[in-house]
Amino acid sequence: MTVVGRARNGQGNGPASQQDMRRRNLSVVLGAVAGHNPLTRPLSRADVAVRVGLTRAAVSSLVDELIGRGALTEAETAPDGRVGRPGRALSVRDQGPAGLGLEIGVTHLAACVVDLRGEPRVWRRMERANAGRPAGEVLAATAGLAAEAEAEARGLGLSVEGRVLAVPGVVPNEPAGRVERAPNLGWHSVGVADHWPDRDTAPEPENEANLGALAEYWNAEQAVETFVHVSADAGIGAALVIDGQVFRGARGFAGELGHIPVHPDGIGCACGARGCLEQYAGQAAVLREAGLTPPGPGPAGPAAAGDPVALLAERAGAGHAPTLAALDRAGRALGLALASAVELIDPDGLVLGGTYAELAEWLLPSVRAELAERVTVRPWAPEALRPSALGRRGPVLGAAQTTIRRIMADPTLLPAG
């Protein structure tokens, strides 16, 4: 089976049915076990009952169902010298249900499989130029990578229950399964399932910036509830996380920070406007200003020889003046755009993800300087801006963990044993 569909806020106003109540209790029990560190002490059914406030009989029934659905496992603990039967310890299975995340970037494809604990078990990445290629060709290559990742997962005893695809483009709320616009890929109105070898296993597309932000929220040691996550690759994407939920906007178009004007009469952008942030803080702009690629069309420059972000970091670390100047310029443009976001949204924090995270050492000073100069109507602490620890893995990890979060919220999505 495949877990699909975005979560919706409207759940109706009527009384909860017994089925709804059981579904909620299954989620509570599964969450209690998942949130326990088994290295501290074994967790028994009686312990869970105390934690969740249900009777032992109710918890025992719920645990039995979760074991039958492949979500939990129960094993005898070592004898402790006390009279009576040995205790039994509950834990989330490290085999069985899993989520597959896929990512299409302008220059790469990636896949990740996570188990029910949200732990990555399979990572795959291949460098591939996808810009300008037919969408069907790119999706066919992605399907091949997905098949390889799933085969490896099966060898680990994992069964993929849902598939989510991170794309650098706009994925509207309706119709489902469609990428409306991905300018850096050259896509317009692409139905993912229309180009997938098997429609039954076609992944659900989602904006890569949104998935990177969710991964940040789900995996942070001390997550804040309201923040802006901004990342860059060929383009610049942002996600607004408000009270722990991604804000998608009325139609799913929220987060286009890369097309916020930072110089209204500035450089023309592919979107048709002028002075967009992407033209000053996007990867291509930074490479161009650093002298690593030609300013216009032409043969590939030195950055094409390898990973351009790694090359920028290497040059900046060596004190290469043009690279340092380019990163300073990008940081100031980024700070200008983020200052507007801070004033409008009043977030608890700002997170630099994707390639920005790997260049944070040189971007942060100028971004912070711009924020300090422009955010004046509310308190703002420099440490509220920080790099993501996930770097460029954020979107594909978020894609994989989306399925797991849905299962944790509704374990009945798993087939009954």
C-alpha positions in Angstrom: 0.0 0.0 0.0 1.0 3.6 -0.4 0.5 6.4 2.1 -0.5 9.5 0.0 -2.3 12.8 0.4 -1.5 16.0 2.2 -2.8 16.6 5.6 -5.8 18.9 5.8 -6.8 21.1 8.7 -10.5 20.7 8.5 -11.5 17.5 10.2 -15.2 18.3 10.8 -17.0 19.4 13.9 -19.0 16.3 14.9 -18.3 14.0 17.8 -15.4 11.6 17.3 -16.4 8.0 16.3 -15.1 5.0 18.0 -12.9 4.4 15.0 -11.5 8.0 15.2 -10.9 7.5 18.9 -9.0 4.3 18.4 -7.0 5.8 15.6 -6.0 8.6 17.9 -5.1 6.3 20.8 -3.0 4.1 18.5 -1.1 7.3 17.5 -0.6 8.3 21.2 0.7 4.8 22.1 3.0 4.6 19.1 4.3 8.1 19.9 5.0 7.2 23.5 7.1 4.2 22.5 8.8 6.2 19.7 9.7 9.0 22.1 11.3 6.7 24.7 15.0 6.1 24.7 15.4 2.3 25.0 19.0 2.7 26.3 17.7 4.3 29.5 15.4 1.5 30.6 13.0 -1.0 29.0 9.5 0.3 28.3 6.7 -2.1 29.3 3.0 -2.0 28.4 2.3 -0.9 32.0 4.8 2.0 31.6 3.0 3.1 28.5 -0.4 3.0 30.2 1.0 5.4 32.9 2.5 7.7 30.3 -0.6 8.1 28.1 -3.3 7.9 30.8 -5.2 4.8 29.5 -6.0 1.6 31.3 -3.6 -1.3 31.0 -6.2 -3.3 29.2 -6.7 -0.6 26.6 -3.0 -0.2 26.1 -2.5 -3.9 25.8 -5.1 -4.1 23.0 -3.6 -1.1 21.2 -0.1 -2.5 21.5 -1.3 -5.9 20.0 -2.7 -4.0 17.0 0.5 -2.0 16.5 2.5 -5.2 16.6 0.2 -6.7 14.1 0.6 -3.7 11.8 4.3 -4.1 12.0 4.9 -0.8 13.9 6.1 -2.2 17.2 8.1 -5.1 18.5 8.2 -6.7 21.9 11.0 -8.7 23.4 11.8 -10.3 26.7 14.3 -8.3 28.9 17.2 -9.9 30.7 16.3 -11.4 34.1 16.8 -8.9 37.0 16.8 -11.4 39.9 13.2 -10.7 40.9 10.5 -13.3 41.3 8.0 -13.6 38.5 8.1 -13.6 34.7 10.8 -11.7 32.9 9.7 -8.2 31.7 8.9 -7.4 28.1 10.2 -4.3 26.4 8.4 -2.4 23.6 10.3 -0.6 20.8 9.6 0.7 17.4 10.6 -1.8 14.7 13.7 -1.1 12.7 12.4 -3.3 10.0 9.0 -3.2 8.2 7.3 0.1 7.4 9.5 2.7 5.7 9.2 6.0 3.7 11.0 6.7 0.4 12.1 10.3 -0.4 13.2 11.3 -3.8 14.6 14.6 -5.1 15.0 16.1 -8.5 17.6 18.9 -8.6 18.9 20.9 -11.5 22.2 18.9 -11.4 21.3 15.8 -9.4 18.9 13.1 -8.4 18.7 11.7 -4.9 16.8 9.0 -2.9 16.5 8.3 0.8 14.7 5.5 2.7 13.9 6.0 6.4 12.6 3.4 8.8 9.7 4.0 11.2 11.9 5.7 13.7 12.8 8.3 11.0 16.3 7.0 10.7 17.9 7.0 7.3 18.8 3.5 6.1 19.4 4.1 2.4 21.1 7.1 0.7 21.6 7.4 -3.0 22.6 10.4 -5.1 23.7 10.7 -8.7 25.0 13.8 -10.5 22.9 14.4 -13.6 22.1 17.5 -15.6 18.3 17.8 -15.6 17.7 21.4 -16.7 16.1 21.5 -20.1 15.5 17.8 -20.4 12.0 16.5 -21.1 10.1 16.0 -17.9 9.3 12.4 -18.8 13.0 11.6 -19.3 13.9 13.1 -15.9 11.1 11.3 -14.1 12.0 8.0 -15.8 15.6 8.3 -14.5 14.2 9.2 -11.0 12.0 6.1 -11.1 15.1 4.0 -11.9 16.9 5.5 -8.9 13.7 4.9 -6.8 13.7 1.2 -7.8 17.3 0.8 -6.8 16.7 2.4 -3.4 13.6 0.3 -2.7 15.5 -2.9 -3.7 18.3 -2.0 -1.2 15.6 -1.3 1.4 14.0 -4.6 0.9 17.3 -6.3 1.5 17.3 -4.5 4.9 13.9 -5.9 5.7 12.1 -2.6 5.0 8.8 -2.1 3.1 8.2 1.2 1.5 4.7 2.5 2.4 4.8 5.9 0.8 6.8 7.9 -1.7 7.3 11.7 -1.8 9.2 13.7 -4.4 11.0 17.0 -3.7 11.1 19.3 -6.7 12.5 22.8 -7.1 9.2 24.3 -8.2 5.6 25.3 -7.4 3.3 22.5 -6.4 -0.2 23.9 -6.0 -2.7 22.6 -3.5 -5.0 21.6 -6.4 -4.8 19.6 -8.6 -2.9 17.0 -6.6 0.2 15.4 -8.1 1.1 18.3 -10.4 4.2 20.5 -10.7 2.8 23.8 -11.9 6.1 25.5 -12.6 9.7 24.6 -12.1 11.6 27.3 -14.1 15.1 26.0 -13.4 14.1 22.6 -14.8 12.1 24.1 -17.6 8.8 22.4 -16.5 5.3 23.7 -16.8 2.2 21.9 -15.7 3.7 18.4 -15.3 1.7 15.6 -13.8 4.2 13.3 -12.1 2.1 10.1 -12.4 1.6 10.8 -16.1 5.3 10.1 -16.6 5.9 7.4 -14.0 6.4 3.8 -15.2 3.8 2.6 -12.7 1.1 5.0 -11.6 0.5 3.0 -8.4 4.0 3.8 -7.2 4.2 7.4 -8.4 5.4 9.7 -5.7 3.6 12.7 -4.4 5.4 15.9 -5.5 6.1 18.7 -3.0 8.2 21.8 -3.1 11.8 21.1 -2.0 12.0 24.2 0.2 8.9 23.1 2.2 10.4 19.6 2.7 13.8 21.0 3.7 12.0 23.1 6.3 10.0 20.2 7.6 13.1 18.1 7.9 14.7 20.9 9.9 11.7 21.1 12.2 11.4 17.4 12.7 15.1 16.7 13.3 16.3 19.8 15.3 17.3 19.2 18.9 15.6 22.4 19.9 13.1 23.3 17.2 11.3 26.6 17.2 7.7 26.6 16.1 7.8 29.6 13.8 10.7 30.2 11.4 11.7 30.9 7.9 13.9 28.3 6.1 15.7 29.6 3.0 17.9 27.5 0.8 19.6 27.8 -2.6 20.6 25.6 -5.4 20.1 26.8 -9.0 17.3 28.9 -7.5 16.3 30.2 -4.1 13.4 28.7 -2.2 11.9 29.6 1.2 9.4 27.9 3.4 7.4 29.5 6.2 6.8 27.3 9.2 4.2 28.8 11.4 3.2 27.1 14.7 4.9 23.9 13.5 3.0 23.8 10.1 4.2 24.8 6.7 2.3 27.7 5.4 1.5 27.0 1.8 -0.7 30.0 0.9 -4.1 30.1 -0.6 -3.0 28.1 -3.7 0.3 26.6 -2.6 2.5 29.4 -4.1 3.9 30.7 -0.8 7.7 31.0 -0.2 8.9 32.5 -3.5 11.6 34.5 -1.7 14.0 34.2 -4.7 11.7 36.6 -6.6 11.5 39.2 -3.9 12.9 42.4 -5.5 16.0 43.5 -3.6 17.0 46.1 -6.3 13.8 47.1 -8.1 15.6 48.5 -11.2 18.3 45.8 -11.1 19.3 42.8 -13.2 16.5 41.2 -15.3 15.3 37.8 -14.1 14.1 34.8 -16.0 10.7 35.3 -14.3 10.2 38.5 -16.2 10.8 40.9 -13.3 13.9 42.9 -12.4 16.2 42.9 -9.4 15.0 39.5 -7.9 17.0 38.1 -5.1 18.1 35.1 -7.2 20.1 37.5 -9.4 22.2 38.6 -6.5 22.3 35.6 -4.1 21.6 32.6 -6.3 24.3 30.1 -6.9 24.8 31.2 -10.5 25.1 34.8 -9.4 27.7 34.0 -6.8 29.7 31.9 -9.1 29.6 34.6 -11.8 30.7 37.3 -9.3 33.5 35.1 -8.0 34.8 34.6 -11.6 34.1 30.9 -11.6 31.7 30.9 -14.5 31.3 33.3 -17.5 28.7 36.1 -17.0 26.6 35.0 -19.9 26.0 32.1 -22.3 29.0 30.2 -23.3 31.1 27.1 -22.5 31.2 25.9 -18.9 33.7 27.6 -16.6 35.9 26.1 -13.9 33.0 25.4 -11.6 31.7 22.8 -14.0 34.7 20.6 -13.2 33.2 19.5 -9.9 30.9 20.6 -7.1 30.5 24.4 -7.5 29.5 24.8 -3.8 32.6 22.9 -2.6 34.7 25.0 -5.0 33.3 28.2 -3.6 34.0 27.0 0.0 37.5 26.0 -1.0 38.2 29.4 -2.6 36.7 31.4 0.3 38.6 29.3 2.8 41.8 30.2 1.0 41.0 33.9 1.1 40.2 34.3 -2.6 39.2 37.9 -2.7 36.6 37.8 -5.6 34.9 34.8 -3.9 34.8 36.5 -0.5 33.4 39.7 -2.2 30.8 37.6 -4.1 29.6 35.9 -0.9 29.5 39.2 1.0 27.3 40.7 -1.8 25.1 37.6 -1.7 24.8 37.8 2.0 23.7 41.4 2.0 21.1 40.8 -0.7 19.8 37.8 1.3 19.8 39.8 4.5 17.7 42.5 2.8 15.1 40.0 1.7 15.0 38.2 5.0 14.6 41.5 6.9 11.3 42.0 5.0 10.3 38.4 6.0 11.1 39.1 9.7 9.1 42.3 9.7 6.1 40.6 8.0 6.0 37.3 9.8 7.7 37.9 13.2 9.4 34.5 13.3 11.4 33.0 16.2 14.3 32.2 13.9 15.8 32.1 10.4 17.5 28.9 9.0 19.9 28.8 6.1 19.6 25.4 4.4 20.8 23.7 1.3 24.0 25.2 -0.2 23.6 28.3 2.1 24.3 26.0 5.0 27.6 24.9 3.5 28.6 28.5 2.8 27.3 29.9 6.1 30.8 30.7 7.5 31.1 33.5 4.9 27.4 34.4 4.4 26.4 34.8 8.1 28.4 38.0 8.9 26.9 40.0 6.0 23.3 38.6 6.5 23.5 39.4 10.2 24.8 42.9 9.5 21.9 43.6 7.1 19.4 42.3 9.6 20.8 44.4 12.4 20.6 47.5 10.3 17.0 46.9 9.0 15.1 45.0 11.7 14.4 47.9 14.0 10.8 47.7 15.1 11.1 44.4 17.0 13.8 42.7 19.1 16.2 40.6 17.0 19.1 38.5 18.2 22.0 37.6 15.9 21.8 33.9 17.0 18.2 33.7 15.7 19.8 33.2 12.3 21.7 29.9 12.0 22.7 27.3 9.4 20.9 24.0 9.1 22.9 20.9 10.2 21.2 19.0 7.3 22.8 20.9 4.5 21.8 19.7 1.1 20.2 16.5 2.4 17.3 18.3 4.0 14.7 18.1 1.1 15.2 14.4 0.4 15.2 13.5 4.1 12.1 15.6 4.6 10.4 13.8 1.7 11.2 10.4 3.2 10.1 11.3 6.7 6.8 12.7 5.5 5.4 9.2 5.1 6.6 8.3 8.6 5.0 11.3 10.2 1.7 10.4 8.5 1.9 6.9 9.8 2.8 8.1 13.3 -0.3 10.3 13.2 -2.5 7.5 11.8 -1.1 4.0 12.3 -4.2 2.5 10.6 -2.6 3.5 7.3 -0.5 0.4 7.8 -2.0 -2.9 6.7 -3.4 -5.0 9.5 -1.5 -8.1 10.3 
